[in-house]
Amino acid sequence: MMFKRVLIAEDHENSSSSLKNTLEELGVKEVDYVAYCDHALSRIKKGLSVDKPYDLMITDLSFEEDGSPQDISDGATLIKAVKDIQPDIKILVFTVESKSEIITPLIKDLGVHAYVRKARRDIKDLKLAIEAIFNGKIFLSGQIKQNRTETNSFSFTSLDVTIISLIVEGKTQMEISLYLQASNVKSASLSSIEKRLSLIKNALGVSNTGQLIAYCKDNNII
């Protein structure tokens, strides 16, 4: 099984061609391509209106200006707009940017599921990222991946990041459970959250929540 419908928002033809080829190799049957953020948002809206939503959106962060008037001109703003109308869509960022201060908010606040840096090994990383997203994991590549010591020990899901971020905000596990249930998130029961946190701590070799939070902050997970 693989994603059925994927939208690519990319203004460089070489990159969009590589993305299309990669998706075809992975068995994705329907891939649409747009070069402007406004057009991407329109496609997302249209997919929802005809009950054929996209499963995954792949977008760059930077789009060159060419004189065409656009309401949305950057990938981060596009991601937020798309998430506002289709919260469950998977997002993969494909860009040259590698600064953690840019990457971390995208994962923590906007729910980005994968971040692939345009580099020599980007095709291989794209395949790994798409497969990781499909299996509910977060994926970072290249220099970004090398800076995360947890890469080979534990793969954080977007739900893991949400739970830990809510703990940092001071919410109790019961409050987190109620919050997730209100958001129609599966595995939102108190026992599920307790088991997941226990699993993460055991995998990382930390003994308490304070150490877990410190670990996640040190490695730019939250």
C-alpha positions in Angstrom: 0.0 0.0 0.0 1.1 3.6 -0.7 -0.4 7.1 -0.9 -3.0 7.4 -3.6 -3.0 11.1 -4.4 0.0 13.4 -4.0 0.3 17.1 -4.7 3.7 18.7 -5.4 4.2 22.4 -4.9 7.6 23.2 -6.5 8.7 26.0 -8.8 11.8 24.3 -10.2 11.1 21.9 -13.0 14.2 19.7 -12.2 13.1 19.1 -8.6 9.5 18.5 -9.6 10.6 15.9 -12.2 12.7 14.1 -9.6 9.8 14.1 -7.2 7.4 12.7 -9.8 9.8 9.9 -10.8 10.4 9.0 -7.1 6.7 8.8 -6.5 6.1 6.7 -9.6 8.8 4.3 -8.4 7.0 4.0 -5.1 3.7 3.1 -6.8 1.8 6.4 -6.4 -0.7 6.5 -9.1 -1.9 10.1 -9.1 0.5 12.9 -8.8 -0.4 16.6 -9.5 2.1 19.4 -9.8 1.8 23.2 -9.3 4.4 25.9 -9.3 2.6 28.5 -7.1 1.4 28.3 -3.5 -2.0 29.8 -4.3 -2.5 27.1 -6.9 -1.6 24.4 -4.4 -4.2 25.6 -1.9 -6.8 25.7 -4.7 -6.0 22.1 -5.6 -6.3 21.1 -1.9 -9.7 22.8 -1.7 -10.9 21.2 -4.9 -9.9 17.8 -3.8 -11.9 18.2 -0.6 -14.9 19.5 -2.5 -15.1 16.5 -4.8 -14.4 14.0 -2.0 -11.0 13.2 -3.5 -8.6 14.7 -1.0 -4.8 14.5 -1.3 -3.0 12.1 1.0 0.3 13.9 0.9 1.6 17.4 -0.1 5.3 17.9 -0.9 6.4 21.5 -0.9 9.5 23.7 -1.0 9.7 26.6 1.5 11.0 29.2 -1.0 9.3 30.2 -4.2 10.8 32.7 -6.7 8.8 35.8 -7.5 8.1 36.1 -11.2 5.7 39.1 -11.2 2.5 37.0 -10.8 0.3 38.3 -8.0 0.1 35.7 -5.2 -1.7 35.7 -1.8 0.7 33.0 -0.5 4.3 33.2 -1.5 6.1 30.8 0.8 5.9 27.2 1.8 5.4 27.7 5.6 2.4 29.9 5.0 1.0 27.4 2.5 1.4 24.5 5.0 -0.5 26.4 7.6 -3.3 27.3 5.2 -3.5 23.7 4.0 -3.5 22.3 7.6 -6.3 24.7 8.5 -8.7 23.1 6.0 -7.3 19.5 5.9 -5.6 18.8 9.3 -5.0 15.1 8.5 -3.0 15.6 5.3 0.7 14.5 5.4 3.3 17.1 4.7 6.8 16.6 3.3 9.1 19.7 3.0 11.7 19.4 0.2 14.1 22.4 0.4 17.7 23.6 0.6 17.1 25.1 4.0 18.8 23.3 6.9 18.6 25.7 9.9 17.0 24.1 13.0 15.3 27.3 14.0 13.3 27.0 10.8 12.8 23.3 10.8 11.7 22.8 14.5 8.6 25.2 14.3 7.5 23.4 11.1 7.4 20.1 12.9 6.2 21.3 16.3 3.7 24.0 15.3 2.6 23.0 11.8 2.7 19.3 12.0 5.2 18.7 9.1 6.0 14.9 8.9 9.2 14.9 6.9 12.0 17.3 6.0 14.3 16.4 3.2 17.2 18.6 2.2 18.0 19.1 -1.4 21.4 17.6 -1.7 23.4 14.8 -3.4 21.4 12.0 -1.7 18.0 13.6 -1.9 16.4 10.9 -4.1 17.3 8.2 -1.6 16.1 10.3 1.3 12.9 11.2 -0.5 12.0 7.5 -0.8 12.9 6.9 2.8 10.9 10.0 3.9 7.7 9.0 2.0 7.8 5.5 3.3 8.4 6.8 6.9 5.4 9.2 6.6 3.2 6.4 5.3 4.1 4.4 8.4 3.4 7.2 10.8 6.9 8.4 11.5 8.8 11.7 11.3 11.8 11.8 8.9 14.7 14.3 8.7 17.5 13.9 6.2 21.1 15.0 5.5 22.8 17.4 7.8 19.6 17.7 9.8 19.5 14.0 10.4 23.1 13.9 11.4 22.5 16.4 14.1 19.8 14.2 15.8 21.4 11.6 18.0 18.1 9.8 18.4 18.0 8.9 14.7 19.1 5.3 15.1 17.4 4.7 18.4 13.9 5.9 18.1 11.6 7.4 15.4 9.2 10.0 16.9 5.7 10.1 15.4 3.9 13.4 15.0 1.6 12.3 17.8 4.7 11.8 20.1 5.8 15.3 19.4 2.3 16.7 20.1 2.1 14.8 23.4 5.6 15.9 24.6 4.9 19.5 23.5 1.7 19.6 25.5 3.6 18.2 28.6 6.1 21.1 28.2 3.1 23.5 28.2 2.2 22.1 31.6 -0.8 19.9 30.7 -1.4 16.7 32.7 -1.7 13.4 30.9 -5.5 13.5 31.6 -5.7 16.9 30.0 -3.7 15.7 27.0 -6.0 12.7 26.7 -9.1 15.0 26.6 -7.4 17.4 24.2 -6.6 14.6 21.8 -10.0 13.0 22.1 -11.6 16.4 21.2 -9.4 16.4 18.1 -10.6 12.9 17.1 -7.1 11.5 17.5 -6.9 7.7 17.7 -5.0 6.1 20.7 -6.0 9.2 22.8 -6.9 7.3 26.0 -5.0 8.0 29.2 -3.6 4.4 29.2 -2.4 4.8 25.6 -0.5 8.0 26.4 1.0 6.4 29.5 2.2 3.4 27.5 3.6 5.5 24.7 5.6 7.7 27.0 6.9 4.6 28.8 8.0 3.1 25.5 9.8 6.3 24.4 11.6 6.6 27.8 12.7 3.0 27.6 13.9 3.4 24.0 15.9 6.5 24.8 17.2 5.2 28.1 15.8 8.1 30.2 14.1 7.5 33.6 11.6 10.4 33.9 9.6 13.0 32.1 12.1 15.8 32.9 14.9 13.9 31.2 12.7 13.1 28.2 11.8 16.8 27.8 15.5 17.8 28.1 16.4 15.2 25.5 13.8 16.4 23.0 14.8 20.0 23.4 18.5 19.2 23.0 17.8 17.3 19.8 15.4 19.9 18.4 12.4 17.4 18.5 10.3 20.1 20.3 
